[in-house]
Amino acid sequence: MNVQIDPKSGFCFGVVYAIEKAENELEKDPLLYCLGDIVHNSVEVDRLCKKGLVTIDHEQFKKLHNCKVLIRAHGEPPETYRIALENNIELVDASCPVVLRLQNKIRDGYQGVVEDGGQLIIYGKKGHAEVNGLVGQTGGNSIVIETEDDLDKIDYTKPVTIYSQTTKSMEGFAKIQNTIRKRMIEAGNTDPDNFSAHDTICRQVSGRYPAIGKFAESHDLILFVSGKKSSNGKVLFNACFDKNRETHFITDIEDIDTDWFDDKVKSVGICGATSTPLWLMEKVAEFVSGLKTD
Ligand code: SF4
């Protein structure tokens, strides 16, 4: 049985940067708080937890004083920086540069939106840490659109400026834009200057969809390794499943059912999300390679 790890799967540079920062800090100091899971992968979170990383939520953060807190790749709203200043918290800022650029873009763009009497829309997952950080750049005055059901929140007679969360799919973003434009025209708002869309999807994620589909097609069976909370994990799993129905979602080797490996399975592909560590995919590959000799 041939076992191959997808060379394009695994941590994106934003996650690598955050984990390196955490590990560097933990070498100097045995305790480091992290605001939210450093990565949407519980196995990797457990590994860093053993080194001294303590995951906290925003309520716990507010009560902390005189300590060090890591901001993960998703970024944070201005409120978090204000609390840190007030409570003498040293922030180790590992916000991904791509997310920081988007935060700046939204903050700058928001001024123009207000002057034009328009609305700033963020296409993303409600309550997601990155989206909360983006909404914070507008003082909470943006509209988050997660599904088509949310589109009724928009006033189609007014100008619309839309940005996307970095990890959304390009197809989904294009579809939402088309629906908004259609509804604006129906509302008599036909001036093209009244609609402005900014494709702010991270290419680290979007570039993986076609590649992972091809990888899935090239194997008899796929083990997709990801944390259950990972947004891009769900999307990339579906991209594999669309191309290969023998795709199984696993978080670790305990989820593997050896019955999946019948005589017809001659090649196994192992891939994952931008939050899946390479060491975990290697562990899965080692386990699967061991099966053939049993
Ligand atoms: S997916 Fe892109 S934006 Fe998100 S952390 Fe990775 S590199 Fe940064």
py3Dmol code that shows the C-alpha trace and the ligand (Angstrom):
import py3Dmol

protein = """\
ATOM      1  CA  MET A   1       0.000   0.000   0.000  1.00  0.00           C
ATOM      2  CA  ASN A   2       1.357   3.367  -1.052  1.00  0.00           C
ATOM      3  CA  VAL A   3       0.977   6.088   1.611  1.00  0.00           C
ATOM      4  CA  GLN A   4       1.521   9.735   0.678  1.00  0.00           C
ATOM      5  CA  ILE A   5       1.234  12.963   2.653  1.00  0.00           C
ATOM      6  CA  ASP A   6      -0.035  15.870   0.560  1.00  0.00           C
ATOM      7  CA  PRO A   7       2.986  18.202   0.245  1.00  0.00           C
ATOM      8  CA  LYS A   8       0.649  21.214   0.020  1.00  0.00           C
ATOM      9  CA  SER A   9      -1.285  20.446   3.246  1.00  0.00           C
ATOM     10  CA  GLY A  10      -0.396  21.632   6.715  1.00  0.00           C
ATOM     11  CA  PHE A  11       0.168  24.936   8.445  1.00  0.00           C
ATOM     12  CA  CYS A  12      -0.108  28.165   6.475  1.00  0.00           C
ATOM     13  CA  PHE A  13       2.591  30.782   7.198  1.00  0.00           C
ATOM     14  CA  GLY A  14       0.243  32.677   9.571  1.00  0.00           C
ATOM     15  CA  VAL A  15      -0.101  29.635  11.822  1.00  0.00           C
ATOM     16  CA  VAL A  16       3.626  28.812  11.600  1.00  0.00           C
ATOM     17  CA  TYR A  17       4.379  32.393  12.688  1.00  0.00           C
ATOM     18  CA  ALA A  18       1.995  32.201  15.696  1.00  0.00           C
ATOM     19  CA  ILE A  19       3.311  28.832  16.885  1.00  0.00           C
ATOM     20  CA  GLU A  20       6.940  29.905  16.507  1.00  0.00           C
ATOM     21  CA  LYS A  21       6.208  33.039  18.526  1.00  0.00           C
ATOM     22  CA  ALA A  22       4.519  30.978  21.252  1.00  0.00           C
ATOM     23  CA  GLU A  23       7.377  28.475  21.424  1.00  0.00           C
ATOM     24  CA  ASN A  24      10.003  31.248  21.528  1.00  0.00           C
ATOM     25  CA  GLU A  25       8.187  32.928  24.405  1.00  0.00           C
ATOM     26  CA  LEU A  26       7.757  29.637  26.273  1.00  0.00           C
ATOM     27  CA  GLU A  27      11.506  29.054  26.126  1.00  0.00           C
ATOM     28  CA  LYS A  28      12.007  32.319  28.024  1.00  0.00           C
ATOM     29  CA  ASP A  29       9.026  32.024  30.363  1.00  0.00           C
ATOM     30  CA  PRO A  30       7.190  28.837  31.433  1.00  0.00           C
ATOM     31  CA  LEU A  31       3.753  30.513  31.402  1.00  0.00           C
ATOM     32  CA  LEU A  32       2.098  32.205  28.460  1.00  0.00           C
ATOM     33  CA  TYR A  33      -1.619  32.894  28.109  1.00  0.00           C
ATOM     34  CA  CYS A  34      -3.212  32.604  24.680  1.00  0.00           C
ATOM     35  CA  LEU A  35      -6.469  34.377  23.860  1.00  0.00           C
ATOM     36  CA  GLY A  36      -8.491  31.537  22.288  1.00  0.00           C
ATOM     37  CA  ASP A  37      -7.108  28.297  20.848  1.00  0.00           C
ATOM     38  CA  ILE A  38      -3.812  29.120  19.133  1.00  0.00           C
ATOM     39  CA  VAL A  39      -4.882  26.886  16.241  1.00  0.00           C
ATOM     40  CA  HIS A  40      -8.116  24.990  15.497  1.00  0.00           C
ATOM     41  CA  ASN A  41      -6.471  21.684  16.227  1.00  0.00           C
ATOM     42  CA  SER A  42      -6.879  20.226  19.711  1.00  0.00           C
ATOM     43  CA  VAL A  43      -3.933  17.834  19.326  1.00  0.00           C
ATOM     44  CA  GLU A  44      -1.543  20.723  18.599  1.00  0.00           C
ATOM     45  CA  VAL A  45      -3.143  22.837  21.356  1.00  0.00           C
ATOM     46  CA  ASP A  46      -2.508  19.952  23.830  1.00  0.00           C
ATOM     47  CA  ARG A  47       1.143  19.744  22.715  1.00  0.00           C
ATOM     48  CA  LEU A  48       1.680  23.464  23.407  1.00  0.00           C
ATOM     49  CA  CYS A  49      -0.335  23.292  26.620  1.00  0.00           C
ATOM     50  CA  LYS A  50       2.202  20.778  27.967  1.00  0.00           C
ATOM     51  CA  LYS A  51       4.909  23.394  27.280  1.00  0.00           C
ATOM     52  CA  GLY A  52       3.060  26.026  29.362  1.00  0.00           C
ATOM     53  CA  LEU A  53       0.577  27.674  26.991  1.00  0.00           C
ATOM     54  CA  VAL A  54      -2.703  28.385  28.790  1.00  0.00           C
ATOM     55  CA  THR A  55      -5.766  29.065  26.632  1.00  0.00           C
ATOM     56  CA  ILE A  56      -8.125  31.704  28.010  1.00  0.00           C
ATOM     57  CA  ASP A  57     -11.337  33.308  26.762  1.00  0.00           C
ATOM     58  CA  HIS A  58     -12.166  37.025  26.628  1.00  0.00           C
ATOM     59  CA  GLU A  59     -13.898  37.003  30.032  1.00  0.00           C
ATOM     60  CA  GLN A  60     -10.792  35.544  31.682  1.00  0.00           C
ATOM     61  CA  PHE A  61      -8.608  38.001  29.750  1.00  0.00           C
ATOM     62  CA  LYS A  62     -10.464  40.987  31.229  1.00  0.00           C
ATOM     63  CA  LYS A  63      -9.608  39.793  34.746  1.00  0.00           C
ATOM     64  CA  LEU A  64      -5.867  39.316  34.103  1.00  0.00           C
ATOM     65  CA  HIS A  65      -3.208  41.849  35.178  1.00  0.00           C
ATOM     66  CA  ASN A  66       0.590  42.157  34.837  1.00  0.00           C
ATOM     67  CA  CYS A  67       1.168  39.134  32.630  1.00  0.00           C
ATOM     68  CA  LYS A  68       1.895  38.112  29.033  1.00  0.00           C
ATOM     69  CA  VAL A  69      -0.838  37.157  26.555  1.00  0.00           C
ATOM     70  CA  LEU A  70      -0.401  35.894  23.009  1.00  0.00           C
ATOM     71  CA  ILE A  71      -2.729  37.100  20.272  1.00  0.00           C
ATOM     72  CA  ARG A  72      -3.147  34.319  17.736  1.00  0.00           C
ATOM     73  CA  ALA A  73      -3.189  34.549  13.941  1.00  0.00           C
ATOM     74  CA  HIS A  74      -6.903  35.500  13.761  1.00  0.00           C
ATOM     75  CA  GLY A  75      -6.175  38.948  15.230  1.00  0.00           C
ATOM     76  CA  GLU A  76      -8.201  40.924  17.761  1.00  0.00           C
ATOM     77  CA  PRO A  77     -10.417  44.034  17.828  1.00  0.00           C
ATOM     78  CA  PRO A  78      -9.081  47.353  19.252  1.00  0.00           C
ATOM     79  CA  GLU A  79     -10.947  46.651  22.520  1.00  0.00           C
ATOM     80  CA  THR A  80      -8.462  43.873  23.361  1.00  0.00           C
ATOM     81  CA  TYR A  81      -5.495  46.251  22.987  1.00  0.00           C
ATOM     82  CA  ARG A  82      -7.268  48.801  25.204  1.00  0.00           C
ATOM     83  CA  ILE A  83      -7.859  46.243  27.983  1.00  0.00           C
ATOM     84  CA  ALA A  84      -4.229  45.105  27.758  1.00  0.00           C
ATOM     85  CA  LEU A  85      -3.053  48.692  28.251  1.00  0.00           C
ATOM     86  CA  GLU A  86      -5.349  49.231  31.230  1.00  0.00           C
ATOM     87  CA  ASN A  87      -4.383  45.935  32.927  1.00  0.00           C
ATOM     88  CA  ASN A  88      -0.663  46.169  32.214  1.00  0.00           C
ATOM     89  CA  ILE A  89      -0.778  43.055  30.050  1.00  0.00           C
ATOM     90  CA  GLU A  90       2.120  42.556  27.661  1.00  0.00           C
ATOM     91  CA  LEU A  91       0.731  41.390  24.337  1.00  0.00           C
ATOM     92  CA  VAL A  92       2.751  39.007  22.195  1.00  0.00           C
ATOM     93  CA  ASP A  93       1.073  39.875  18.931  1.00  0.00           C
ATOM     94  CA  ALA A  94       1.072  36.934  16.516  1.00  0.00           C
ATOM     95  CA  SER A  95      -1.769  38.301  14.356  1.00  0.00           C
ATOM     96  CA  CYS A  96      -1.232  37.061  10.817  1.00  0.00           C
ATOM     97  CA  PRO A  97       0.099  39.860   8.560  1.00  0.00           C
ATOM     98  CA  VAL A  98      -2.658  39.058   6.034  1.00  0.00           C
ATOM     99  CA  VAL A  99      -5.319  39.577   8.699  1.00  0.00           C
ATOM    100  CA  LEU A 100      -3.653  42.782   9.944  1.00  0.00           C
ATOM    101  CA  ARG A 101      -3.657  44.147   6.396  1.00  0.00           C
ATOM    102  CA  LEU A 102      -7.366  43.368   6.106  1.00  0.00           C
ATOM    103  CA  GLN A 103      -8.087  45.030   9.476  1.00  0.00           C
ATOM    104  CA  ASN A 104      -6.306  48.191   8.263  1.00  0.00           C
ATOM    105  CA  LYS A 105      -8.168  48.099   4.966  1.00  0.00           C
ATOM    106  CA  ILE A 106     -11.521  47.879   6.734  1.00  0.00           C
ATOM    107  CA  ARG A 107     -10.635  50.587   9.249  1.00  0.00           C
ATOM    108  CA  ASP A 108      -9.578  52.975   6.444  1.00  0.00           C
ATOM    109  CA  GLY A 109     -12.474  51.987   4.162  1.00  0.00           C
ATOM    110  CA  TYR A 110     -15.028  52.489   6.922  1.00  0.00           C
ATOM    111  CA  GLN A 111     -14.431  56.276   6.979  1.00  0.00           C
ATOM    112  CA  GLY A 112     -15.417  56.527   3.299  1.00  0.00           C
ATOM    113  CA  VAL A 113     -18.448  54.292   3.855  1.00  0.00           C
ATOM    114  CA  VAL A 114     -19.697  56.578   6.630  1.00  0.00           C
ATOM    115  CA  GLU A 115     -19.146  59.707   4.493  1.00  0.00           C
ATOM    116  CA  ASP A 116     -21.157  58.130   1.630  1.00  0.00           C
ATOM    117  CA  GLY A 117     -24.002  57.065   3.933  1.00  0.00           C
ATOM    118  CA  GLY A 118     -23.316  53.423   3.006  1.00  0.00           C
ATOM    119  CA  GLN A 119     -23.014  50.081   4.759  1.00  0.00           C
ATOM    120  CA  LEU A 120     -19.922  47.980   5.364  1.00  0.00           C
ATOM    121  CA  ILE A 121     -20.549  44.273   4.957  1.00  0.00           C
ATOM    122  CA  ILE A 122     -18.277  41.450   6.099  1.00  0.00           C
ATOM    123  CA  TYR A 123     -18.850  38.075   4.482  1.00  0.00           C
ATOM    124  CA  GLY A 124     -17.809  35.629   7.187  1.00  0.00           C
ATOM    125  CA  LYS A 125     -18.746  33.388  10.063  1.00  0.00           C
ATOM    126  CA  LYS A 126     -20.654  35.147  12.834  1.00  0.00           C
ATOM    127  CA  GLY A 127     -18.753  35.078  16.132  1.00  0.00           C
ATOM    128  CA  HIS A 128     -15.522  33.822  14.516  1.00  0.00           C
ATOM    129  CA  ALA A 129     -12.470  35.436  16.142  1.00  0.00           C
ATOM    130  CA  GLU A 130     -11.179  36.929  12.887  1.00  0.00           C
ATOM    131  CA  VAL A 131     -14.620  38.344  12.039  1.00  0.00           C
ATOM    132  CA  ASN A 132     -14.947  39.863  15.536  1.00  0.00           C
ATOM    133  CA  GLY A 133     -11.571  41.522  14.974  1.00  0.00           C
ATOM    134  CA  LEU A 134     -12.768  42.933  11.647  1.00  0.00           C
ATOM    135  CA  VAL A 135     -16.094  44.154  13.031  1.00  0.00           C
ATOM    136  CA  GLY A 136     -14.106  45.881  15.789  1.00  0.00           C
ATOM    137  CA  GLN A 137     -12.380  48.066  13.167  1.00  0.00           C
ATOM    138  CA  THR A 138     -15.767  49.679  12.450  1.00  0.00           C
ATOM    139  CA  GLY A 139     -16.699  50.139  16.103  1.00  0.00           C
ATOM    140  CA  GLY A 140     -19.215  47.308  15.717  1.00  0.00           C
ATOM    141  CA  ASN A 141     -21.011  49.100  12.870  1.00  0.00           C
ATOM    142  CA  SER A 142     -20.651  46.513  10.125  1.00  0.00           C
ATOM    143  CA  ILE A 143     -23.105  43.852   8.960  1.00  0.00           C
ATOM    144  CA  VAL A 144     -21.880  40.242   9.052  1.00  0.00           C
ATOM    145  CA  ILE A 145     -23.310  38.046   6.306  1.00  0.00           C
ATOM    146  CA  GLU A 146     -22.799  34.354   6.904  1.00  0.00           C
ATOM    147  CA  THR A 147     -25.555  32.867   4.748  1.00  0.00           C
ATOM    148  CA  GLU A 148     -28.153  34.171   2.285  1.00  0.00           C
ATOM    149  CA  ASP A 149     -30.620  34.350   5.197  1.00  0.00           C
ATOM    150  CA  ASP A 150     -28.606  37.282   6.586  1.00  0.00           C
ATOM    151  CA  LEU A 151     -29.028  39.333   3.411  1.00  0.00           C
ATOM    152  CA  ASP A 152     -32.275  40.882   4.673  1.00  0.00           C
ATOM    153  CA  LYS A 153     -30.178  42.959   7.096  1.00  0.00           C
ATOM    154  CA  ILE A 154     -28.930  45.098   4.183  1.00  0.00           C
ATOM    155  CA  ASP A 155     -30.701  48.272   3.054  1.00  0.00           C
ATOM    156  CA  TYR A 156     -30.462  47.898  -0.741  1.00  0.00           C
ATOM    157  CA  THR A 157     -31.277  51.536  -1.405  1.00  0.00           C
ATOM    158  CA  LYS A 158     -27.928  52.571   0.154  1.00  0.00           C
ATOM    159  CA  PRO A 159     -24.311  52.058  -1.058  1.00  0.00           C
ATOM    160  CA  VAL A 160     -22.709  48.722  -0.146  1.00  0.00           C
ATOM    161  CA  THR A 161     -19.032  47.956   0.457  1.00  0.00           C
ATOM    162  CA  ILE A 162     -18.199  44.308   1.059  1.00  0.00           C
ATOM    163  CA  TYR A 163     -15.077  42.502   2.345  1.00  0.00           C
ATOM    164  CA  SER A 164     -14.537  38.814   3.006  1.00  0.00           C
ATOM    165  CA  GLN A 165     -13.129  36.885   5.950  1.00  0.00           C
ATOM    166  CA  THR A 166      -9.777  35.490   4.761  1.00  0.00           C
ATOM    167  CA  THR A 167     -10.810  31.831   4.863  1.00  0.00           C
ATOM    168  CA  LYS A 168     -14.132  31.949   2.985  1.00  0.00           C
ATOM    169  CA  SER A 169     -14.566  30.243  -0.361  1.00  0.00           C
ATOM    170  CA  MET A 170     -14.271  32.336  -3.523  1.00  0.00           C
ATOM    171  CA  GLU A 171     -17.431  30.737  -4.973  1.00  0.00           C
ATOM    172  CA  GLY A 172     -19.461  31.653  -1.889  1.00  0.00           C
ATOM    173  CA  PHE A 173     -18.179  35.234  -1.992  1.00  0.00           C
ATOM    174  CA  ALA A 174     -19.002  35.587  -5.697  1.00  0.00           C
ATOM    175  CA  LYS A 175     -22.519  34.224  -5.106  1.00  0.00           C
ATOM    176  CA  ILE A 176     -23.211  36.644  -2.232  1.00  0.00           C
ATOM    177  CA  GLN A 177     -21.961  39.573  -4.344  1.00  0.00           C
ATOM    178  CA  ASN A 178     -24.250  38.615  -7.241  1.00  0.00           C
ATOM    179  CA  THR A 179     -27.282  38.371  -4.967  1.00  0.00           C
ATOM    180  CA  ILE A 180     -26.550  41.755  -3.377  1.00  0.00           C
ATOM    181  CA  ARG A 181     -26.125  43.455  -6.781  1.00  0.00           C
ATOM    182  CA  LYS A 182     -29.350  41.905  -8.033  1.00  0.00           C
ATOM    183  CA  ARG A 183     -31.280  43.111  -4.995  1.00  0.00           C
ATOM    184  CA  MET A 184     -29.773  46.616  -5.305  1.00  0.00           C
ATOM    185  CA  ILE A 185     -30.952  46.849  -8.910  1.00  0.00           C
ATOM    186  CA  GLU A 186     -34.406  45.592  -7.886  1.00  0.00           C
ATOM    187  CA  ALA A 187     -34.454  48.378  -5.254  1.00  0.00           C
ATOM    188  CA  GLY A 188     -33.661  50.965  -7.951  1.00  0.00           C
ATOM    189  CA  ASN A 189     -30.089  51.460  -6.727  1.00  0.00           C
ATOM    190  CA  THR A 190     -28.429  51.099 -10.130  1.00  0.00           C
ATOM    191  CA  ASP A 191     -25.364  53.377  -9.828  1.00  0.00           C
ATOM    192  CA  PRO A 192     -22.367  50.992 -10.152  1.00  0.00           C
ATOM    193  CA  ASP A 193     -20.330  53.315  -7.874  1.00  0.00           C
ATOM    194  CA  ASN A 194     -22.669  52.347  -5.047  1.00  0.00           C
ATOM    195  CA  PHE A 195     -21.326  48.799  -4.939  1.00  0.00           C
ATOM    196  CA  SER A 196     -17.749  48.020  -4.053  1.00  0.00           C
ATOM    197  CA  ALA A 197     -16.422  44.492  -3.422  1.00  0.00           C
ATOM    198  CA  HIS A 198     -12.961  43.699  -2.033  1.00  0.00           C
ATOM    199  CA  ASP A 199     -11.677  40.179  -2.563  1.00  0.00           C
ATOM    200  CA  THR A 200      -9.783  39.702   0.693  1.00  0.00           C
ATOM    201  CA  ILE A 201      -9.688  35.903   0.667  1.00  0.00           C
ATOM    202  CA  CYS A 202      -6.275  34.526   1.651  1.00  0.00           C
ATOM    203  CA  ARG A 203      -4.547  32.747  -1.227  1.00  0.00           C
ATOM    204  CA  GLN A 204      -2.948  30.361   1.276  1.00  0.00           C
ATOM    205  CA  VAL A 205      -6.432  28.867   1.568  1.00  0.00           C
ATOM    206  CA  SER A 206      -8.096  29.452  -1.812  1.00  0.00           C
ATOM    207  CA  GLY A 207      -5.054  28.109  -3.681  1.00  0.00           C
ATOM    208  CA  ARG A 208      -5.438  24.811  -1.879  1.00  0.00           C
ATOM    209  CA  TYR A 209      -8.943  23.867  -3.110  1.00  0.00           C
ATOM    210  CA  PRO A 210      -8.070  22.801  -6.668  1.00  0.00           C
ATOM    211  CA  ALA A 211      -4.784  21.231  -5.577  1.00  0.00           C
ATOM    212  CA  ILE A 212      -6.337  19.157  -2.798  1.00  0.00           C
ATOM    213  CA  GLY A 213      -9.093  17.926  -5.144  1.00  0.00           C
ATOM    214  CA  LYS A 214      -6.449  16.624  -7.555  1.00  0.00           C
ATOM    215  CA  PHE A 215      -4.590  14.985  -4.679  1.00  0.00           C
ATOM    216  CA  ALA A 216      -7.829  13.279  -3.514  1.00  0.00           C
ATOM    217  CA  GLU A 217      -8.480  11.947  -7.026  1.00  0.00           C
ATOM    218  CA  SER A 218      -5.040  10.398  -7.201  1.00  0.00           C
ATOM    219  CA  HIS A 219      -5.570   7.987  -4.258  1.00  0.00           C
ATOM    220  CA  ASP A 220      -7.967   5.127  -3.460  1.00  0.00           C
ATOM    221  CA  LEU A 221      -8.604   6.386   0.050  1.00  0.00           C
ATOM    222  CA  ILE A 222      -8.089   9.761   1.722  1.00  0.00           C
ATOM    223  CA  LEU A 223      -7.579  10.475   5.409  1.00  0.00           C
ATOM    224  CA  PHE A 224      -8.331  14.128   5.991  1.00  0.00           C
ATOM    225  CA  VAL A 225      -6.758  15.212   9.285  1.00  0.00           C
ATOM    226  CA  SER A 226      -8.213  18.299  10.945  1.00  0.00           C
ATOM    227  CA  GLY A 227      -9.626  19.775  14.122  1.00  0.00           C
ATOM    228  CA  LYS A 228     -13.428  19.834  14.174  1.00  0.00           C
ATOM    229  CA  LYS A 229     -13.502  23.635  14.753  1.00  0.00           C
ATOM    230  CA  SER A 230     -11.464  24.527  11.661  1.00  0.00           C
ATOM    231  CA  SER A 231     -13.513  26.469   9.062  1.00  0.00           C
ATOM    232  CA  ASN A 232     -11.089  25.802   6.202  1.00  0.00           C
ATOM    233  CA  GLY A 233     -10.887  22.172   7.385  1.00  0.00           C
ATOM    234  CA  LYS A 234     -14.586  21.747   6.582  1.00  0.00           C
ATOM    235  CA  VAL A 235     -14.233  23.379   3.172  1.00  0.00           C
ATOM    236  CA  LEU A 236     -11.086  21.452   2.229  1.00  0.00           C
ATOM    237  CA  PHE A 237     -12.633  18.178   3.429  1.00  0.00           C
ATOM    238  CA  ASN A 238     -15.603  18.798   1.122  1.00  0.00           C
ATOM    239  CA  ALA A 239     -13.229  19.568  -1.771  1.00  0.00           C
ATOM    240  CA  CYS A 240     -11.669  16.114  -1.211  1.00  0.00           C
ATOM    241  CA  PHE A 241     -14.991  14.354  -0.705  1.00  0.00           C
ATOM    242  CA  ASP A 242     -16.368  15.839  -3.946  1.00  0.00           C
ATOM    243  CA  LYS A 243     -13.527  14.153  -5.836  1.00  0.00           C
ATOM    244  CA  ASN A 244     -13.194  10.966  -3.783  1.00  0.00           C
ATOM    245  CA  ARG A 245     -16.095   9.439  -1.799  1.00  0.00           C
ATOM    246  CA  GLU A 246     -13.579   7.341   0.132  1.00  0.00           C
ATOM    247  CA  THR A 247     -12.490  10.421   2.073  1.00  0.00           C
ATOM    248  CA  HIS A 248     -12.616  10.133   5.874  1.00  0.00           C
ATOM    249  CA  PHE A 249     -12.398  13.017   8.357  1.00  0.00           C
ATOM    250  CA  ILE A 250     -10.183  12.192  11.321  1.00  0.00           C
ATOM    251  CA  THR A 251      -8.767  14.243  14.174  1.00  0.00           C
ATOM    252  CA  ASP A 252      -6.138  11.654  15.185  1.00  0.00           C
ATOM    253  CA  ILE A 253      -5.301   7.968  14.685  1.00  0.00           C
ATOM    254  CA  GLU A 254      -8.001   6.884  17.200  1.00  0.00           C
ATOM    255  CA  ASP A 255     -10.641   7.835  14.599  1.00  0.00           C
ATOM    256  CA  ILE A 256      -9.259   5.434  11.992  1.00  0.00           C
ATOM    257  CA  ASP A 257     -11.398   2.367  11.317  1.00  0.00           C
ATOM    258  CA  THR A 258      -9.178  -0.423  10.005  1.00  0.00           C
ATOM    259  CA  ASP A 259     -12.185  -1.825   8.074  1.00  0.00           C
ATOM    260  CA  TRP A 260     -11.720   1.070   5.622  1.00  0.00           C
ATOM    261  CA  PHE A 261      -8.578  -0.624   4.303  1.00  0.00           C
ATOM    262  CA  ASP A 262      -9.819  -3.525   2.213  1.00  0.00           C
ATOM    263  CA  ASP A 263      -7.969  -5.260  -0.650  1.00  0.00           C
ATOM    264  CA  LYS A 264      -9.048  -2.586  -3.136  1.00  0.00           C
ATOM    265  CA  VAL A 265      -7.151   0.141  -1.264  1.00  0.00           C
ATOM    266  CA  LYS A 266      -3.728   0.280  -2.853  1.00  0.00           C
ATOM    267  CA  SER A 267      -2.917   3.928  -2.185  1.00  0.00           C
ATOM    268  CA  VAL A 268      -3.765   6.196   0.758  1.00  0.00           C
ATOM    269  CA  GLY A 269      -3.480   9.986   0.684  1.00  0.00           C
ATOM    270  CA  ILE A 270      -3.137  11.986   3.887  1.00  0.00           C
ATOM    271  CA  CYS A 271      -3.969  15.668   3.858  1.00  0.00           C
ATOM    272  CA  GLY A 272      -5.396  18.362   6.111  1.00  0.00           C
ATOM    273  CA  ALA A 273      -6.259  21.968   6.847  1.00  0.00           C
ATOM    274  CA  THR A 274      -4.074  25.064   7.295  1.00  0.00           C
ATOM    275  CA  SER A 275      -4.198  24.289  11.034  1.00  0.00           C
ATOM    276  CA  THR A 276      -3.060  20.651  10.742  1.00  0.00           C
ATOM    277  CA  PRO A 277       0.513  20.079  11.940  1.00  0.00           C
ATOM    278  CA  LEU A 278       2.837  18.060   9.722  1.00  0.00           C
ATOM    279  CA  TRP A 279       3.874  15.913  12.699  1.00  0.00           C
ATOM    280  CA  LEU A 280       0.257  14.774  13.089  1.00  0.00           C
ATOM    281  CA  MET A 281      -0.041  13.813   9.406  1.00  0.00           C
ATOM    282  CA  GLU A 282       3.264  11.935   9.767  1.00  0.00           C
ATOM    283  CA  LYS A 283       1.881  10.087  12.791  1.00  0.00           C
ATOM    284  CA  VAL A 284      -1.162   9.071  10.727  1.00  0.00           C
ATOM    285  CA  ALA A 285       1.079   7.980   7.823  1.00  0.00           C
ATOM    286  CA  GLU A 286       3.189   5.856  10.162  1.00  0.00           C
ATOM    287  CA  PHE A 287       0.073   4.223  11.614  1.00  0.00           C
ATOM    288  CA  VAL A 288      -1.360   3.446   8.166  1.00  0.00           C
ATOM    289  CA  SER A 289       1.994   2.125   6.896  1.00  0.00           C
ATOM    290  CA  GLY A 290       2.034  -0.235   9.878  1.00  0.00           C
ATOM    291  CA  LEU A 291      -1.375  -1.650   8.924  1.00  0.00           C
ATOM    292  CA  LYS A 292      -0.104  -3.420   5.801  1.00  0.00           C
ATOM    293  CA  THR A 293       2.309  -5.541   7.807  1.00  0.00           C
ATOM    294  CA  ASP A 294      -0.303  -6.672  10.376  1.00  0.00           C
TER     295      ASP A 294
END
"""
ligand_1 = """\
8
SF4
S -5.082 31.281 6.273
Fe -4.030 33.086 5.444
S -4.856 34.778 6.658
Fe -5.336 32.912 7.780
S -3.632 32.664 9.193
Fe -3.127 31.495 7.343
S -1.892 32.901 6.074
Fe -2.961 34.128 7.617
"""
view = py3Dmol.view(width=600, height=400)
view.addModel(protein, "pdb")
view.setStyle({"model": 0}, {"cartoon": {"style": "trace"}})
view.addModel(ligand_1, "xyz")
view.setStyle({"model": 1}, {"stick": {}})
view.zoomTo()
view.show()
